[in-house]
Amino acid sequence: MLLDAIVGHFVADYLAQNDWMAREKKRSSWVCAFHCFLWAGFVCTFVWGFSQAWNPWIMLWLFGSHFAIDRWGFVPWFMRVNGQEAFSQPPTGPWSVIMVDQVFHLLTLWLVFPTWEF
C-alpha cells in the first residue's frame, strides 16, 4: 500500500500538476485546495483502485496534510528554524527546498500507510 501511495503521490505532484496549479497554489487557497483534492484522489486511487470505497478519514488526512505543507509555507519555515537557510539558497536551492518538501509529503504517506504491502 505504501508503494502504491508513493507512486500516486509522484504522479499527482509531478505529472498531473500543471504550471497554473504549481504557481497559483501559493497565492490562492482555492487553487491549493483544488490541487490537494486532486492529489489525495490520485493517492487513494493508486492505493484502493476505482472500485473500492475510500476511507474518508484517510482522504481528509491526506488533503489536510498536503494543504498545510503546500499552502502555509511550512517548508521554508522548517528550514529556517532548523538552521538550513543557506541550504535553501543557491547553489543547492531550490532543489533542497523541493527535496525537503517531498520528504514531508512522503512522511505523511508513511504515517497513513506504514507497511510495505505488495
SERONU-528929 format. One line per 2 residues: number of its first residue (from 1); for each residue x, y, z of N, C-alpha, C. Coordinates in steps of 0.2 Angstrom, whole numbers, plus 5000, padded with zeros to 4 digits. Example, Ala and Ser with C-alpha at 12.3 -4.5 7.8 and 13.67 -1.06 7.14 Angstrom:
<rs>
1 = 5066:4972:5039:5062:4978:5039:5066:4984:5039; 5064:4989:5035:5068:4995:5036:5064:5000:5039
</rs>
This chain:
<rs>
1 = 5004:4994:5000:5000:5000:5000:5004:5006:5000; 5010:5006:5004:5014:5012:5004:5017:5014:4997
3 = 5019:5008:4994:5022:5009:4987:5017:5012:4983; 5011:5010:4983:5006:5012:4979:5004:5020:4980
5 = 5004:5021:4987:5003:5028:4989:5009:5033:4986; 5015:5031:4986:5021:5035:4984:5020:5036:4976
7 = 5018:5030:4973:5018:5031:4965:5012:5036:4964; 5006:5036:4968:5001:5040:4967:5003:5048:4968
9 = 5007:5048:4973:5010:5055:4975:5014:5058:4970; 5018:5054:4967:5023:5057:4962:5019:5058:4955
11 = 5014:5054:4954:5010:5055:4948:5006:5062:4949; 5003:5062:4954:4999:5068:4956:5003:5075:4956
13 = 5009:5074:4960:5013:5080:4961:5017:5083:4955; 5019:5078:4951:5023:5080:4945:5020:5079:4938
15 = 5016:5074:4937:5014:5073:4931:5007:5076:4930; 5003:5076:4935:4996:5079:4934:4996:5087:4936
17 = 5001:5089:4940:5001:5096:4942:5003:5101:4936; 4999:5105:4934:5001:5109:4928:5004:5116:4931
19 = 5007:5120:4926:5010:5126:4928:5005:5131:4933; 4999:5131:4930:4994:5135:4934:4994:5133:4941
21 = 4993:5127:4943:4992:5124:4949:4999:5126:4953; 5004:5124:4951:5011:5125:4954:5012:5132:4956
23 = 5010:5137:4952:5011:5144:4953:5006:5147:4958; 5000:5145:4956:4994:5149:4960:4993:5146:4967
25 = 4995:5139:4968:4993:5136:4975:4997:5140:4980; 5002:5144:4979:5005:5148:4984:5001:5155:4985
27 = 4997:5157:4980:4994:5163:4980:4986:5162:4982; 4983:5157:4981:4976:5156:4982:4975:5149:4986
29 = 4971:5150:4991:4969:5144:4995:4964:5140:4991; 4960:5142:4986:4956:5139:4982:4960:5134:4977
31 = 4965:5137:4974:4969:5133:4970:4972:5128:4973; 4975:5130:4979:4979:5125:4983:4974:5119:4985
33 = 4968:5121:4987:4963:5116:4989:4961:5111:4983; 4961:5114:4977:4959:5110:4971:4965:5105:4970
35 = 4971:5108:4970:4977:5103:4969:4977:5098:4974; 4976:5099:4981:4976:5094:4986:4971:5089:4985
37 = 4965:5091:4983:4959:5087:4982:4961:5082:4977; 4964:5084:4971:4966:5080:4966:4972:5075:4968
39 = 4977:5078:4972:4982:5074:4974:4980:5068:4978; 4975:5070:4983:4973:5065:4988:4969:5060:4984
41 = 4965:5062:4979:4961:5057:4974:4966:5053:4971; 4971:5055:4968:4976:5051:4965:4979:5046:4969
43 = 4981:5048:4975:4984:5043:4980:4979:5038:4982; 4973:5040:4983:4968:5035:4985:4967:5030:4980
45 = 4966:5033:4973:4965:5028:4968:4971:5023:4967; 4977:5026:4967:4983:5021:4967:4983:5016:4972
47 = 4980:5018:4978:4980:5013:4984:4974:5008:4983; 4968:5011:4982:4962:5007:4983:4959:5005:4976
49 = 4961:5008:4971:4958:5007:4964:4952:5011:4963; 4948:5010:4958:4942:5014:4957:4936:5011:4960
51 = 4937:5004:4961:4931:5001:4963:4929:5000:4971; 4935:5001:4975:4934:5000:4982:4932:5007:4985
53 = 4929:5007:4991:4927:5013:4994:4933:5016:4998; 4934:5022:4997:4939:5026:5000:4937:5028:5008
55 = 4942:5027:5012:4941:5029:5019:4941:5037:5019; 4936:5040:5021:4935:5047:5021:4940:5051:5026
57 = 4942:5047:5032:4947:5050:5037:4954:5050:5034; 4955:5045:5030:4962:5045:5027:4962:5050:5021
59 = 4957:5051:5017:4956:5056:5012:4957:5063:5015; 4954:5064:5021:4954:5071:5025:4961:5072:5027
61 = 4964:5067:5030:4971:5067:5032:4976:5069:5026; 4975:5066:5021:4979:5067:5015:4978:5074:5012
63 = 4972:5076:5012:4971:5083:5009:4974:5088:5014; 4972:5087:5021:4974:5092:5025:4982:5093:5026
65 = 4985:5087:5026:4992:5087:5027:4996:5090:5021; 4993:5089:5015:4996:5091:5009:4995:5099:5008
67 = 4989:5101:5010:4987:5108:5010:4991:5112:5015; 4992:5109:5021:4997:5113:5026:5004:5114:5023
69 = 5007:5109:5020:5013:5109:5018:5014:5114:5012; 5009:5113:5007:5009:5117:5001:5007:5124:5002
71 = 5003:5126:5006:5000:5132:5006:5003:5137:5011; 5004:5134:5017:5006:5138:5023:5014:5140:5024
73 = 5018:5138:5019:5025:5140:5019:5028:5136:5025; 5026:5130:5026:5029:5125:5031:5036:5124:5030
75 = 5038:5122:5024:5045:5120:5022:5050:5126:5023; 5049:5132:5020:5053:5137:5022:5054:5139:5029
77 = 5048:5138:5033:5049:5140:5040:5053:5134:5043; 5052:5128:5042:5056:5122:5044:5063:5123:5043
79 = 5065:5125:5037:5072:5125:5035:5075:5131:5039; 5071:5137:5040:5074:5142:5044:5075:5140:5051
81 = 5070:5137:5054:5070:5135:5061:5076:5130:5062; 5077:5126:5057:5081:5120:5058:5089:5122:5056
83 = 5090:5129:5054:5096:5131:5053:5098:5129:5046; 5094:5129:5041:5095:5127:5034:5094:5133:5029
85 = 5095:5139:5032:5093:5145:5027:5098:5145:5021; 5105:5144:5023:5110:5144:5017:5108:5138:5013
87 = 5106:5132:5015:5105:5126:5011:5099:5127:5007; 5095:5132:5009:5089:5133:5004:5090:5138:4999
89 = 5096:5141:4999:5098:5146:4994:5103:5143:4988; 5103:5146:4983:5108:5143:4978:5115:5143:4981
91 = 5119:5138:4979:5118:5133:4973:5114:5127:4975; 5112:5126:4981:5108:5120:4982:5101:5121:4982
93 = 5099:5127:4983:5092:5129:4982:5090:5131:4975; 5085:5129:4972:5078:5127:4975:5078:5120:4976
95 = 5082:5116:4974:5081:5109:4974:5081:5106:4981; 5085:5109:4985:5085:5107:4993:5078:5108:4996
97 = 5075:5114:4994:5068:5115:4996:5063:5110:4993; 5064:5109:4987:5059:5104:4984:5060:5097:4987
99 = 5066:5095:4989:5068:5088:4992:5065:5088:4999; 5066:5094:5003:5063:5094:5010:5055:5093:5009
101 = 5052:5097:5005:5045:5097:5004:5043:5090:5002; 5047:5086:4998:5045:5079:4996:5046:5074:5002
103 = 5051:5075:5006:5052:5071:5012:5046:5072:5017; 5043:5078:5018:5037:5079:5022:5031:5076:5019
105 = 5030:5076:5012:5024:5073:5009:5025:5065:5010; 5031:5063:5009:5032:5055:5010:5031:5053:5017
107 = 5033:5057:5022:5032:5055:5029:5024:5055:5030; 5021:5060:5028:5013:5060:5029:5010:5053:5026
109 = 5013:5051:5020:5010:5045:5017:5012:5039:5022; 5018:5039:5024:5021:5033:5028:5017:5033:5035
111 = 5014:5039:5038:5010:5039:5044:5003:5035:5042; 5001:5036:5036:4994:5033:5034:4995:5026:5032
113 = 5001:5024:5028:5002:5018:5025:5009:5015:5027; 5010:5013:5034:5016:5012:5036:5019:5005:5034
115 = 5016:5001:5031:5019:4994:5029:5020:4994:5021; 5025:4990:5020:5026:4988:5013:5022:4982:5011
117 = 5016:4983:5008:5012:4978:5006:5012:4978:4998; 5014:4972:4995:5014:4972:4988:5008:4968:4985
</rs>
